[in-house]
Structures are given as structure tokens and as C-alpha cells.
Amino acid sequence: MIQLRTMQLDDVSHGYRLSQQVKWPHRQEDWAQALSLGEGLVAETEKGIVGCAVIWPWEGQHSTLGLVIVDPSCQGQGIGKKLMEGLLEKVPNSNVRLHATEMGKGLYEKYGFRVQRPIFQHQTTQLPVIAARQLSVDEKIRPLCEHELSSLIDNDYQSHGMLRPALWQNLFNSADALLVLEKSGSITGYMVIRKFGRGTVIGPMLAQDEDSAQTLFCHGASQLVGQFLRLDTYGNTPFSNWLVEQGLPCIDAPLIMVKGIPWQRAEQAMQDFSLMSQAMG
């Protein structure tokens, strides 16, 4: 018999164990951070915890759903369906986004999710030398000040519809760096550098244009030569192609799927050039 219950902080070790079984890169610290920002369910049988999933009901009308895992030895028993249904019940009026494998696409379509576009996972185990760009006299890259968080949160929301103040406060306190690109006194981009999985992730990253995103990336990457680096971005774009040229090949391409109304970014809004994670968006 399968029983669902709320995922507690003490269950993080079980989420980590399950993710290790399916060869996901998450550390226990990554699980703890993810659960602290969302709500999770675990599935239990007489064998113990055999599945889990998490949803992030961001402020407003947009949520993300992810970290859906079922013990490989228990697949085919409807556990994934129960976890999905349990989480979707928590956000009945929300537009929900997730990132699906080709294998999982059919299941999610049954719940009303529709494919939007691919996400490309770019990474390298040993980052080649990437030089920081020479900034013009009216440009600088500097740490974000805490009083600027509210503007960042709004720019993040305008880019994809997810209002995430708790996430950004968490990143301000925990990331290795949270930087801004400033041009003529105006901020044209934001970049987070943080530990995740097998090494370092650049993301989330927001920018007014691709040139600003490239400038921020090169600044961060110039300090990470020889290290493991990952960045998740929208696939089949000039920025994604440029990352390949910098030595970060695409190693995976999950699909963004949305249940409800997809967000329409205004033309003047910043773009999200790199995600927090495939689970959280």
C-alpha cells in the first residue's frame, strides 16, 4: 500500500538517497535548500520511502514542480502519479511549470501540461581559460547591495512570471557571489555564482541583452578556470550556441512544460539567461 505524507527536513537524506540511485548530482545541501523554499511529499510503502516530489508555490499565480523521483525498483506501481496528483492539489489555481524528460512527457501531458521549449544543460568538468571582458569606462561589475533586492525580485518576476522573494533572500545569504553589471549608473544584469551538485553553477542570471549576459558570464568564468561549471539556459538560442563555443557543451535537454497559461515576457523586461535549477526554474 502506498501512503503519501508531507516531506520533512529529516527526509532530506532519503531524497538524496533516491537522487543518487538515478544518478542526479544533488548534494544533501541542495535538497535542504530546495525543500526550505517549497513543499514536498514522500511516498511510503512497507519498504520505507520509495518516492518524493517537491512543488514551489511562488507568490502570485505561478508555481514550479520538480525533484520527482521514484525508486527504480518500485517504478510502474503508480507512485509517480500519486505524487503528481498530491502536489497539484496544493496549487489548484496556479499555472505550473516543470522540466520533463522525453520519457516523462507523456505522463505530464495527461495532467494538462504542454511542451513550451527545451532547456539545455551546459557543463564541463574542467572549464577552459575564459578571459574577463574589458569593461568600458561607464561599466562596472560589483556585488548586489541588500537594498537592491526588491528591484532584482521584480526584474526576475517580469522575466518569467515567478515572484520569488524567499529564493533571492536565500541566495543573497548563501551564494558565493551575487553580482550586478552596471552601465552608466543603471543595472543591466544580475548573476549568481554558487555551489551545486558536482561543482559550481552560474545561475540564476538575468540581463537586459545577450551582450550583458556574456559579459557577466565571462567575469564569473574567468575566476573558475579548471573547475566543474554548469549553466542551464534556454535551448536553440544564440546564447546557448555561444556557451558551446566557450567550452560548455550541452549534455542534456529537458523540456519546459506548463499547465495553465504560459508567461508572456514584455519586450522591455530582462531575460533569464540562466536558471536557478531544472527543478525550480
C-alpha positions in Angstrom: 0.0 0.0 0.0 1.3 3.5 -1.0 0.9 6.3 1.5 1.7 9.9 1.0 2.8 12.3 3.7 4.4 15.8 3.9 8.2 15.8 3.4 10.1 17.0 6.5 13.6 18.2 6.9 14.5 14.8 8.3 13.5 13.3 5.0 16.2 15.2 3.0 18.6 12.2 3.4 16.0 10.0 1.7 15.6 12.4 -1.2 19.4 12.5 -1.5 19.5 8.7 -1.5 16.8 8.4 -4.2 18.5 11.0 -6.4 21.8 9.1 -6.0 20.0 6.0 -7.3 19.0 7.8 -10.5 22.4 9.5 -10.8 21.3 13.0 -10.2 24.1 15.4 -9.0 22.3 16.9 -6.0 24.1 17.2 -2.6 22.2 16.9 0.6 22.7 20.7 0.9 20.9 21.2 -2.4 18.0 19.1 -1.2 17.8 21.1 2.1 17.8 24.4 0.2 15.1 23.2 -2.2 12.8 21.9 0.5 13.2 25.0 2.6 11.7 27.1 -0.3 8.9 24.7 -1.2 6.6 21.9 -0.1 7.3 18.2 -0.6 5.6 14.9 -0.4 7.1 11.4 0.2 5.6 8.1 -0.8 6.0 5.3 1.7 5.3 1.5 1.4 6.4 -1.4 3.6 9.9 -0.9 2.1 10.1 2.7 3.5 10.3 5.9 1.5 10.2 4.9 -2.2 9.4 8.3 -3.9 9.3 12.0 -3.4 8.5 15.3 -5.2 8.5 19.0 -4.4 6.4 22.0 -5.5 7.3 25.6 -5.2 4.2 27.8 -5.0 5.8 31.1 -5.6 3.9 34.3 -4.7 1.4 35.1 -7.4 -0.1 32.6 -9.8 2.9 30.7 -11.0 4.5 27.6 -9.4 7.2 25.1 -10.4 7.2 21.4 -9.8 10.2 19.1 -9.7 12.5 16.6 -7.9 10.0 13.9 -8.8 11.8 10.6 -8.1 10.6 7.0 -7.7 12.9 4.2 -6.5 13.8 2.3 -9.7 12.8 -1.0 -8.0 9.2 0.4 -7.5 8.5 2.0 -10.8 5.3 1.0 -12.6 3.2 1.0 -9.5 1.6 4.4 -9.9 3.8 6.1 -7.3 4.8 9.0 -9.6 1.1 9.6 -10.5 0.1 9.8 -6.8 2.9 12.2 -6.0 2.0 14.4 -9.0 -1.7 14.5 -8.0 -0.9 15.2 -4.4 1.3 18.2 -5.3 -1.1 19.6 -7.9 -3.9 19.6 -5.3 -1.8 22.1 -3.4 -1.9 24.7 -6.2 -5.4 24.3 -7.8 -5.4 27.8 -9.3 -1.8 28.1 -10.2 0.0 28.0 -13.6 2.5 25.2 -13.0 5.8 24.8 -14.8 8.1 21.7 -14.8 11.0 20.4 -16.8 10.4 16.9 -18.2 12.5 14.2 -19.8 11.2 12.8 -23.1 10.3 9.7 -21.2 8.2 11.6 -18.7 6.4 13.9 -21.2 3.5 11.5 -21.8 2.6 11.3 -18.1 2.7 15.1 -17.7 0.5 15.6 -20.8 -2.2 13.6 -19.1 -2.4 16.2 -16.4 -2.7 19.1 -18.9 0.9 20.1 -19.3 2.0 21.2 -22.7 5.5 21.5 -24.1 6.9 25.0 -24.5 10.6 24.8 -25.3 13.8 22.9 -24.4 16.3 23.7 -21.7 19.9 23.0 -22.5 22.2 21.8 -19.6 25.6 23.1 -20.4 28.5 21.9 -18.3 32.2 20.9 -18.3 34.2 19.1 -15.7 37.2 21.3 -16.4 36.5 24.8 -17.5 39.0 26.2 -20.1 40.6 29.6 -19.7 37.9 32.3 -20.3 39.1 35.9 -20.1 37.0 38.5 -18.4 35.9 41.2 -20.8 37.4 44.7 -20.7 34.7 47.0 -19.3 34.1 50.4 -20.7 34.6 53.5 -18.6 30.9 53.6 -17.7 30.6 49.9 -16.8 31.4 48.0 -13.6 30.6 44.7 -12.0 30.0 44.8 -8.3 28.2 42.9 -5.5 24.5 43.5 -5.2 23.5 45.6 -2.2 20.7 44.3 0.0 18.5 47.3 -0.6 18.6 46.4 -4.3 17.0 43.0 -3.7 13.4 44.4 -4.3 14.3 45.6 -7.8 16.0 42.3 -8.6 13.0 40.4 -7.4 10.8 42.4 -9.7 13.1 42.0 -12.7 13.1 38.3 -12.0 9.3 38.2 -11.9 9.0 40.2 -15.1 11.3 37.7 -16.9 9.2 34.6 -16.3 6.2 35.3 -14.0 7.6 33.7 -10.8 7.6 36.0 -7.8 10.4 34.6 -5.7 11.5 36.9 -2.8 12.3 34.0 -0.5 14.6 32.5 -3.1 16.5 35.7 -3.7 16.9 36.4 0.0 18.3 32.8 0.4 20.7 33.4 -2.4 21.8 36.8 -1.1 22.7 35.0 2.2 24.2 31.7 0.8 25.6 32.2 -2.7 29.4 32.5 -3.3 28.6 35.8 -5.2 25.6 37.8 -6.3 26.8 40.4 -8.8 25.4 43.1 -10.9 26.5 44.7 -14.1 26.1 48.4 -14.1 26.2 50.7 -17.1 26.0 54.5 -16.7 24.6 54.0 -13.3 21.8 51.6 -14.4 21.8 47.9 -13.7 21.7 45.8 -16.9 22.2 42.4 -15.4 22.4 40.1 -12.4 24.4 36.9 -11.8 24.6 34.3 -9.1 27.6 32.1 -8.6 27.0 29.2 -6.2 27.9 25.7 -5.2 25.5 23.0 -6.5 25.9 19.3 -7.4 29.3 18.4 -8.7 30.8 21.9 -8.5 29.8 25.4 -9.4 26.7 26.8 -11.1 26.2 30.2 -12.7 22.5 30.9 -12.2 20.1 32.4 -12.0 21.3 35.1 -14.4 19.2 38.0 -15.7 20.3 40.5 -18.3 18.9 43.3 -20.5 20.5 41.8 -23.6 22.8 39.0 -24.7 26.0 41.1 -24.6 25.4 41.9 -21.0 24.8 38.2 -20.2 28.1 37.3 -22.0 30.0 40.0 -20.1 28.7 38.7 -16.7 29.4 35.1 -17.7 33.0 35.8 -18.7 33.6 37.7 -15.5 32.4 34.8 -13.4 34.0 32.1 -15.6 37.4 33.8 -15.6 37.6 33.0 -11.8 36.7 29.3 -12.2 39.3 28.0 -14.7 39.9 24.3 -14.3 36.8 23.8 -12.2 33.4 22.0 -12.8 30.9 24.5 -14.1 27.3 24.2 -15.1 24.7 26.6 -16.5 21.1 25.8 -17.6 19.6 28.0 -20.3 17.0 28.0 -23.0 17.9 25.8 -25.9 18.4 26.6 -29.5 19.4 30.2 -28.8 22.4 32.3 -29.8 23.5 32.4 -26.1 23.3 28.6 -25.9 25.4 28.3 -29.1 27.9 30.8 -27.7 28.3 28.7 -24.5 29.3 25.7 -26.6 32.0 27.9 -28.2 33.3 28.8 -24.7 33.8 25.1 -23.9 30.5 24.2 -22.2 28.8 21.5 -24.3 25.1 20.7 -23.9 24.8 17.3 -22.2 21.0 17.2 -21.6 17.9 18.9 -23.0 14.8 18.5 -20.9 11.5 20.1 -22.0 9.7 23.0 -20.3 6.1 22.0 -19.8 3.4 24.3 -18.5 -0.1 23.6 -17.1 -2.2 26.7 -17.5 -1.2 30.0 -19.2 2.5 30.4 -20.1 4.1 33.7 -19.1 4.4 36.3 -21.8 7.5 38.4 -21.2 7.2 42.0 -22.1 9.7 43.1 -24.7 11.4 45.6 -22.4 11.8 43.1 -19.5 15.1 41.5 -18.6 15.6 37.9 -19.9 16.5 35.0 -17.7 19.7 33.7 -19.4 20.3 31.0 -16.7 18.0 29.2 -14.4 18.2 28.5 -10.6 17.9 24.8 -11.4 15.9 22.5 -13.6 13.6 21.7 -10.7 12.9 25.3 -9.6 13.2 27.1 -12.9 
